Amino acid sequence: MSASPRLRRRTTTALALGTVAVLALSSCASGGNGNDAEPQTVQIALSANPQASLVPLVYGVDNNGGEFGLELSVDDNVTIFDSHTTAAQTVLGGRANVLGSSISSILAARQQGEDFKIFCPYVSMDDFVLTGANGVTEIDQLFDASTRVGIDSPGGAGAIILNALLMGSGETRSIQEIPNQQIIESSSLRTAAWAAGEVDSTVIHEDQYEQAEGEVTDPVRIATLYEDVDTFVKEVQAAEAGWLEENRELAAQYCATTLVAMHQLKADFDLFVEAVNTYVEDPPEEDALRVLFDLIQEYPFWTEDGGLSEDSMAFMVEVATASGVLSEPLDPAELVDRETLDRAVELANGVIQG
């Protein structure tokens, strides 16, 4: 099955935003107590096209809304943008209700005074690997001037993950202190640079490591996100605090569609492959998806129990501060709307346990 055309396009034109605005207003008018006779709906703004590890959100939108009295579909309720900033502004402008984005972008928005509250997981862990080559086998060597380190731009996902790997491995220095940085802003380009011998170390996905290691001199996994970092949170779902207070049951019902999807997809590899092929632009080959699926079984990629612990929030605040995303730490206790999250877990468990 080919990638879904509805998720290939970037719906950021004025017409698309106008449509979202109309639908968002109808959503707010429907109320949020879960007792209305008419099905309710929400609008979701995603900051980028879903990757394989992110499919529960869109799968849940298309398949699980009816379990909770919601009228949802990817075609009608999901808008995908090219940037975290544009997606966030769409929510702040009232043209969508829910933001799916990196936690670092949400933390940055909060520091700028926007009252976003995290209320639902998106993907916590990810399959990133810190690679080495040409005799580079230890984290300490990244701080040698002779070691060429392929790194994302400041604040990018690759930079955040590398800082998390440094901290998870006990390193006290941050990425800002790596002297020989080669700024390469996508994992595919970093993989190509590593395979071509242009960098000695970088952060890429597990399947990218496996595809490229045969071309590399002395390849090694120096560290992996899933083994060396216990409390990482990559991307989350958030909304404005005021909207959540007024629509808590609706928000919990919506979040439950994601939680149930996590359970369904984690339990069935064929269903996971079908979902990836449906919702992911340029989906990975099945062998690569098997590697990811096996990691999802073993590590907390999808937190069906809600996750988003205060410890994980504290760690991500620390990482974001070390990465320069935050100029000063935020209070981890203020980041998550736990009342909404707990209710979502309760609703999801009612469906899962049936």
Beta strands, then each sheet from edge to edge (+ up, - down):
strand 1: 44-46
strand 2: 78-80
strand 3: 98-102
strand 4: 116-123
strand 5: 128-132
strand 6: 149-151
strand 7: 181-183
strand 8: 201-205
strand 9: 220-224
strand 10: 235-240
sheet 1: 2+ 1+ 3+ 10- 4+
sheet 2: 7+ 6+ 8+ 5- 9+
end
